[in-house]
Amino acid sequence: MDVKLDPSRDDLPLMANTSHILVKHYVLDLDVDFESQVIEGTVVLFFESRNRLKKQSTSTREMCGSESNEACRVSSPEPCSSPVTTTGTFSSDMGWNDFVICGKGGKDTAGKDCHHDNWEQASRVSSSKHCCGAGNHGSEDFGLVLDCCDLSVLKVEEVDIAAVPGVEKFTRSPQLMVVLEELRNQIVHELVTLPAYCWREQLDYYALCSQAPGCGELLFDTDTWSLQIRKSGVQTATDFPHAIRIRYRTKPQGRSVMWTSDQSGRPCVYTMGSPINNRALFPCQEPPVAMSTWQATVRAAASFVVLMSGENSTRPAQLQEGCLSWHYYVTMPMPASTFTIAVGSWAEMKLETCPSSNLETESSFSPSEADFRYADVCGHTEYPCRFQSASATTQAIIPYRVFAPESLKGACQETLLQLIPLCLSAAHSVLGTHPFSRLDLLIVPANFPSLGMASPHIIFLSQSVLTGMRHLCGTRLCHEIAHAWFGLAIGARDWTEEWLSEGFATHLEDVFWTQAQQLAAHEAQEHQELRACLRWRRLQDEVQNSPEGMQVLRPNKERTGHVSDSGSSVIRHGLNPEKVFMQVHYLKGYFLLRFLAKRLGDGTYFTFLRRFVHRFHGQLILSQDFLQMLLENIPEERRLELSVENILRDWLESSGIPQPLRSERRAGAECGLARQVSAEVAKWIRANRRPRKRKRREAEVFEELLPDQLVLLLEHLLEQKTLNPRTLQSLEKTYLLSQQDAEVRHRWCELIVKHKYTKAYRDVERFLLEDQAMGVYLYGELMVSEDASQQQVARRCFELTKEQMDRSSAELVAEMLF
């Protein structure tokens, strides 16, 4: 099927003009107010113009005593000294006795180097005319464009970082006459290019500079998708202020954060992986090429815990009675879209039998203390990299913490807490060095729209993974852990290539999980073949029931990775609410990697994958980067006409099911676990056909099945035209279906709906209320039957949950119901 898509609704614009200027660091200073459901504060952005990036200064390396500028050649000398000043009142003439500060014309303008134009002037700033142009527009001012949506921007100003005591060390200008604007930008340039081993000093100075006074308000304007900023008379990105402060507040209905209640009924707020990412949380550059670091201070009432993407497991500071301050930082540059925050009344969960295992609050492998090695130089921009640390490379289990509402303590102890070390260790055995030094895991509220979401140093998990046996929790945990390597440490340069994240994580979750269970080789293969069978069925169903245009993994084809002259672009289908629930990029990506691993041989493939990770961590890639390196590792005689071009054409740039996959599935034999399911299906079909009055000796004996086998069994039974109530009752009793994990219960609910098994409608209602991450399409099935009682169930559950649902889910369900 093919449905005409509406670009104004389906495509997500990325407006930031990253071709001219890049954010290198964010400093956020925020207050969380649950009463008004607003986050308010400031974000200070430190920039580097693209022209400067081409001419990296060496003065900071001379200043900090670096021996080499090779990428990530990190050493561990004595730590750089931290500034001893406090963030008190600054004066613009402090520390500059050796300089005469002049304005552009050489006149003394120290007291009026910046100025504020009124709103009437600012309102004339047009995103198309003034703010989206190239670095120099003749007489037009340069305009900085940031991605911004659903925010109230209150004030934008230049930051007078020259007023910070001690920053004179960041300039080596031999001139006695300097232009103050140029001096500020030079200081920022030297600060953002400090060597990796000066990371702590760099963070300290970022914090000090972020609190420096403003030196003039800047003109700004907003539209639906962006914030445009300019300084009167500044015509190039190089001359534009490289440190600006934006005061703003979020809106209660902003699409980047969700204000809701946890499972204990207490208020909380968190970033839920919105299609618009973080632009409704803070103004930022969203294109993945804008790799930046960040630090954030967040204040909230003392009853709340603040979790965030951060390398440090912070301890809160007491400000005044009833208020705590939390501080996090990140030294590995990543896209701003990966920033995550969650604030709620959560409790830290620990195993009662092991109260002091590895749940310490601070990693033993901070960058300044790591034993960095010189075995191999990384290919990324310089930062304190764990792949260069001999200690980190052998650390199979990184420090972790688990947070959840107190009501879920038992479930966390029974399943999640026991699985984390097993899954972390398994991942390390397959891929090697963990890219991140620590991990927090949070059980998010019931309205979270997926089973999990990975961000730097933190994973969100749905409460749905805690039910039933350990299988769903283990596989999902492995999936999210895999994203540390694929999706975070290695990201897609073009977001339309989502398969580079989800395809890899789906393929690796099976490998990690069989390793975590320590299955024998033949048993592991059986389990993986069974999961391949389930995914094959899912992919066929998805292809039959989705628009062809949304089945293509590389929709921009040869234009993938291309942006406009300013750096802006659009993400195809990025706003389509159905895309959130589609699995095609997971499934086709998974089958491509499985196909390539078979061609190479598992041993050779995973050896290659470790080399690939080491080469590309900390970088952004396109599909051809992976495919070209892979094919270089396949002997010519085994390639059998494999080429980058053929793979792109057959697997990534076409809709439908790739022909190589069709051929493989036709030729492949059913695995043993799937054959066992087929035998059980036959028994149930026979039992369903028997009359109610039968001899006891004719009763079927059913085998115990694994969770994945139960899913396959129920999917087969869904293909039966009729199942009588007696059979359904026996099914539930035999396998205790209402107590199984969410994947099994979802198929059980589909059976209930299809056959109008009214005695079990309570199971459907429970699923729609408690498993919102998976229940969206059940609404459609309840409505399509045109059965009044089923439609009543759907409308009643939607009425109870719609206010808490994320926007995409609510819109999709509303379309089904009304």
Buried (B, 14 or more C-beta within 10 A) or exposed (E): EEEEBEEEEBBBBBBBBBBBBBBBBBBBBBBBBBEEBBBBBBBBBBBBBBEBBEEEEEBBBEBBEBEEEEBBBBBBEEEBEEBEBEBEEBEBEBBBEEBEBBBBEEEEBBEEBBEBBEEEEBEEBEBEEBBBBBBEBEEBBBBBBBBBBBBEBEBBBBBBBBBBBBBBBBBBEEEEEBBBBBBBBBBBBBBBBBBBBBBBBBBBBBBBBBBBBBBBBBBBBBBEBBBBBBBBEBBBBBBBBBBBBBBBBBBEEBBBBBBBBBBBEBBBBBBBBBBBBBBBBBBBBBBBBBBBBBBBBBBBBEEBBBBBBBBBBBEBEEEEEEBBBBBBBBBBBBBBBBBBBBBBBBBEBBBEEEEEBBBEEBBBBBBBEBEBBEEEEBEBBBBBBBBBBEBBBEBEBBBBBBBBBBBBBEBBBEBBBBBBBBBBBBBBBBBBBBBBBBBBBBBBBBBBBBBBBBBBBBBBBBBBBBBBBBBBBBBBBBBBBBBBBBBBBBBBBBBBBBBBBBBBBBBBBBBBBBBBBEBEEEBBBBBBBBBBBBBBBBBBEBBEEBBEBBBBBBBBEEEBBEBEEBBBBBBBBBBBBBBBBBBBBBBBBBBBBBBBBEBBEBEBBBEBBBEBBBBBBBBBBBBBBBBEBBBEBBEEEEEEEBEBEEBBBBBBBBBBBBEBBEEBBEEEEEBBBBEBBEEBBEEBBEBBEBEEEEEEEEEEEBEEBBBBBBBBBBBBBEEBEEBBEEBBEBBBEBBEBBEBBBBBBBBBBBBBBBBEBEEBBEBBBBBBBBBBBBBBBBBBBBBEBEBEEBBEBBBEBBEEBBEBBBBBBBEBBEEBBE
